[in-house]
Amino acid sequence: MEIIRYAELKAQPWRNGGGLTRELASHPAAAPAGDATVQHGWDWRVSIAEVSKAGGFSTFPGMDRVLTVIDGELLLLSVDGAEHPLEKYRPFRFSGDADSAGALPTGDVRDLNVITRNGVFKGYTSIVELSKKRAHPVFAGQWGILLHGQARVSSPGTAGGAAVPGGAAASAGPPEPEPAAVELNRFDAVVGSDTATPEILGRGFLAVVSIDRVSGGAESGLATD
C-alpha cells in the first residue's frame, strides 16, 4: 500500500510568483534524447497548487486540464476571455491550449490539477463523501486524496494465505493478522491498486482522480510551457 504524504512534497514556486505547486504523481512521456525543446517530461500529472495571487496560468499545448478548488471558496477562472466561477469541490475541464487566468474574489485557494495529453490519456476527478461503515476502494490508475475530515486506509487483501483455484487458500503457517489501518492527513494521497486494493473509511470528503489510457493512443511528444 502506497501513501503519498502531502507534507513531504516539495513546493515549486510559479514563475509569476502567484502560487506554489506540489506534484503528487506524473507519468514520463517518451521523449527523444537530448531534445532541447522539452520542458515538461510527462504525459500526465496530478498536482495541488496554492494560489495566492491573481494572474495568468501556464499554458499546456496539446493537453486537457481538470481543475478543482479543494480549499477556499471561489476561483474566478477566465478561459479565452470567458469567466467561470469555480466553487469548492466542483471539477472543471478546459483546454491546456487556452489563455487562462485566475482571480481570487474571496481569498487564497488551493486547487487540484489533473493534466493529460490529448489522444493518449484522459483524466477525471470526482468528489465523494466518505462513510465510516462502507469503505471506498481505490483501484489501479486512481488516487484517493483526502480533502477534509478524518480517514483511515487499509489493504484487506494482503492478509492470509495465497489464493488458489477453487477458492481455497494455501499457507505455510498460521494466517497473518490483518494489516492495521493507517491514518491519513489532509491532502495525503492513496495510490490505487487492483491487488490488495486500498480501502478508505472515515468521515469527510475524498477526491478520486482517475487516469485512463485512450484506446489506441500512443505516447509521443511532450508539453511545452
Residue pairs with C-beta under 8 A, 6 or more apart in sequence:
1 153
1 154
1 155
1 158
1 179
1 182
1 190
1 191
1 193
1 196
1 198
2 190
2 191
2 193
3 153
3 182
3 184
3 188
3 189
3 190
3 191
4 24
4 25
4 143
4 188
4 189
4 190
4 191
5 185
5 188
6 22
6 48
6 185
6 186
6 187
6 188
6 189
7 185
9 22
9 23
9 24
10 22
11 20
11 21
11 22
11 50
12 20
12 21
12 22
12 23
13 19
13 20
14 20
14 21
14 49
14 58
15 58
16 53
16 55
16 56
17 53
18 51
18 52
18 53
18 54
18 55
18 102
19 49
19 50
19 51
19 52
19 53
20 49
20 50
20 52
21 47
21 48
21 49
21 50
21 113
22 47
22 48
22 49
23 45
23 46
23 47
24 46
24 47
24 48
24 143
24 145
24 189
25 45
25 46
25 143
25 189
25 191
26 42
26 44
26 45
26 46
27 42
27 43
27 44
27 45
27 121
27 211
28 41
28 42
28 43
29 41
29 42
29 43
29 117
29 219
29 220
29 221
29 222
30 219
30 220
31 38
31 41
31 221
31 222
35 222
37 224
38 222
38 224
39 222
39 223
39 224
39 225
40 60
40 222
40 223
40 224
40 225
41 222
42 222
42 223
43 116
43 117
43 120
43 121
43 219
44 114
44 115
44 116
44 117
44 121
44 123
44 211
45 113
45 114
45 115
46 112
46 113
46 114
46 123
46 143
46 189
46 209
46 211
47 112
47 113
47 115
48 70
48 110
48 111
48 112
48 113
48 145
48 187
49 110
49 111
49 113
50 108
50 109
50 110
51 75
51 102
51 104
51 108
51 109
51 110
51 111
52 104
52 108
53 104
54 101
54 102
54 103
54 104
55 101
55 102
56 99
56 100
56 101
57 100
57 101
57 102
58 225
59 96
59 97
59 98
59 99
59 100
59 225
60 96
60 97
60 115
60 223
60 224
60 225
61 96
61 97
61 223
61 224
62 96
62 97
62 117
62 118
62 221
62 223
63 95
63 96
63 97
63 115
63 116
63 117
63 118
63 223
64 93
64 95
64 96
64 115
64 116
64 117
64 118
64 122
64 123
65 93
65 94
65 95
65 96
65 113
65 114
65 115
66 91
66 92
66 93
66 113
66 114
66 115
66 123
66 124
66 125
67 75
67 77
67 86
67 91
67 92
67 94
67 111
67 112
67 113
67 114
68 86
68 89
68 90
68 91
68 92
68 111
68 112
68 125
68 127
68 207
69 75
69 86
69 87
69 88
69 89
69 90
69 109
69 110
69 111
70 88
70 89
70 110
70 111
70 112
70 145
70 147
70 187
70 207
71 88
71 109
71 110
71 147
72 88
72 104
72 106
72 107
72 108
72 109
72 110
73 87
73 88
73 106
73 107
73 109
74 85
74 86
74 87
74 88
74 104
74 105
74 106
74 109
75 85
75 86
75 102
75 103
75 104
75 109
75 111
76 83
76 84
76 85
76 86
76 102
76 103
76 104
76 105
77 83
77 84
77 85
77 86
77 92
77 94
77 100
77 101
77 102
78 84
78 100
78 101
78 102
78 103
79 94
79 95
79 98
79 99
79 100
80 98
80 99
80 100
81 99
84 92
84 94
86 92
86 111
89 127
89 147
89 205
91 125
91 126
91 127
94 100
96 115
96 223
110 187
112 125
112 145
112 207
112 209
114 123
114 124
114 125
114 209
114 211
115 123
115 223
116 122
116 123
116 211
117 219
117 221
117 223
119 214
119 217
120 213
120 214
120 217
120 218
120 219
120 220
121 211
121 212
121 213
121 214
121 217
122 211
122 212
122 214
123 209
123 210
123 211
123 212
124 209
124 210
124 211
124 212
125 207
125 208
125 209
125 210
126 207
126 208
126 210
127 147
127 205
127 206
127 207
127 208
128 136
128 205
128 206
128 208
129 204
129 205
129 206
130 136
130 149
130 151
130 200
130 201
130 202
130 203
130 204
130 205
130 206
131 201
131 202
131 203
132 201
132 202
132 203
133 201
134 201
135 199
135 200
135 201
136 144
136 199
136 200
136 201
136 206
136 208
137 192
137 197
137 198
137 199
137 200
138 144
138 190
138 191
138 192
138 193
138 197
138 198
138 199
138 200
138 208
139 192
139 193
139 194
139 197
140 192
140 193
140 194
141 192
141 210
141 211
141 212
142 192
142 208
142 209
142 210
142 211
143 189
143 190
143 191
143 192
143 208
143 209
144 153
144 189
144 190
144 192
144 198
144 200
144 206
144 207
144 208
145 187
145 188
145 189
145 190
145 206
145 207
145 208
145 209
146 184
146 185
146 186
146 187
146 188
146 189
146 200
146 202
146 204
146 205
146 206
147 186
147 187
147 204
147 205
147 206
147 207
148 186
148 204
148 205
149 202
149 203
149 204
149 205
150 183
150 184
150 202
150 203
150 204
151 183
151 184
151 200
151 201
151 202
151 203
151 204
151 206
152 181
152 182
152 183
152 184
152 200
152 201
152 202
153 181
153 182
153 184
153 190
153 198
153 199
153 200
153 201
154 178
154 179
154 180
154 181
154 182
154 198
154 199
154 201
155 179
155 193
155 196
155 197
155 198
155 199
156 178
156 179
156 196
156 199
157 195
157 196
157 197
158 179
158 196
159 175
159 176
159 177
159 178
159 179
160 169
160 171
160 175
160 176
161 169
161 170
161 171
161 172
161 175
162 169
162 170
162 171
163 169
164 170
181 201
184 190
184 200
184 202
190 198
190 200
191 198
192 198
200 206
